[in-house]
């Protein structure tokens, strides 16, 4: 089972940031980032929010695995579409790499037009 520190580290590395860069962007100390990633300390909600904002990420939401998912219509999952190590589904069908790229381009154009 992964902890919040592992998830922070995974997202930081996916964005090719150092711990120091994440500390600067989030306004937290380098020692706090290190302690969270190593599991020595558990971050408070405010710290998690600052880290997620610095990573341009929604707050962490657990997404059930495809094999065991019984997703109900009222559940909402947040997934960072910039990550490549995620299977993207539409109505239980896996999207192709080309479809995912089209989706990313569409979202990018919507976000950048603001």
ZAMARGU-4260 file (C-alpha; in steps of 0.2 Angstrom, whole numbers, plus 5000, padded with zeros to 4 digits):
<rodrens>
0) 5000/5000/5000 | 5007/5017/4995 | 5007/5032/5007 | 5004/5050/5004 | 5023/5052/5003
5) 5025/5039/4990 | 5012/5048/4979 | 5020/5065/4982 | 5036/5058/4976 | 5029/5049/4961
10) 5020/5065/4955 | 5035/5076/4958 | 5046/5064/4948 | 5033/5063/4934 | 5035/5082/4932
15) 5054/5080/4933 | 5055/5092/4949 | 5068/5090/4963 | 5063/5091/4981 | 5070/5108/4982
20) 5060/5114/4967 | 5044/5107/4974 | 5048/5115/4991 | 5050/5132/4982 | 5034/5131/4972
25) 5024/5125/4987 | 5031/5137/5000 | 5035/5123/5011 | 5053/5119/5018 | 5064/5106/5009
30) 5065/5096/5026 | 5046/5095/5026 | 5045/5088/5008 | 5059/5076/5012 | 5050/5070/5028
35) 5034/5068/5019 | 5042/5058/5005 | 5051/5047/5017 | 5036/5044/5027 | 5044/5051/5043
40) 5029/5064/5044 | 5012/5065/5038 | 5007/5082/5030 | 4993/5092/5036 | 4979/5095/5023
45) 4985/5113/5020 | 5002/5106/5016 | 4995/5093/5004 | 4985/5107/4996 | 5000/5118/4993
50) 5010/5103/4986 | 4995/5098/4974 | 4994/5116/4969 | 5013/5117/4965 | 5011/5101/4955
55) 4996/5108/4946 | 4986/5093/4952 | 4969/5091/4960 | 4970/5084/4978 | 4974/5066/4979
60) 4959/5055/4975 | 4960/5036/4975 | 4955/5029/4958 | 4950/5010/4959 | 4959/4998/4948
65) 4951/4993/4932 | 4951/4975/4937 | 4942/4977/4953 | 4932/4993/4950 | 4913/4993/4953
70) 4912/5012/4949 | 4895/5019/4954 | 4888/5034/4944 | 4889/5046/4959 | 4907/5043/4961
75) 4919/5056/4953 | 4938/5051/4950 | 4951/5064/4947 | 4966/5059/4936 | 4980/5069/4930
80) 4979/5068/4911 | 4998/5073/4909 | 5003/5056/4917 | 5008/5042/4905 | 5007/5027/4917
85) 4988/5027/4918 | 4975/5017/4907 | 4962/5029/4901 | 4945/5022/4899 | 4929/5028/4891
90) 4913/5018/4895 | 4924/5004/4901 | 4934/5004/4884 | 4953/5007/4885 | 4958/5022/4874
95) 4972/5021/4862 | 4987/5031/4863 | 4981/5042/4848 | 4964/5045/4857 | 4973/5050/4873
100) 4984/5062/4863 | 4969/5070/4855 | 4961/5072/4872 | 4976/5080/4879 | 4977/5092/4864
105) 4959/5097/4866 | 4961/5100/4885 | 4977/5110/4882 | 4968/5121/4869 | 4954/5124/4881
110) 4965/5128/4896 | 4977/5139/4886 | 4963/5149/4879 | 4958/5156/4896
</rodrens>
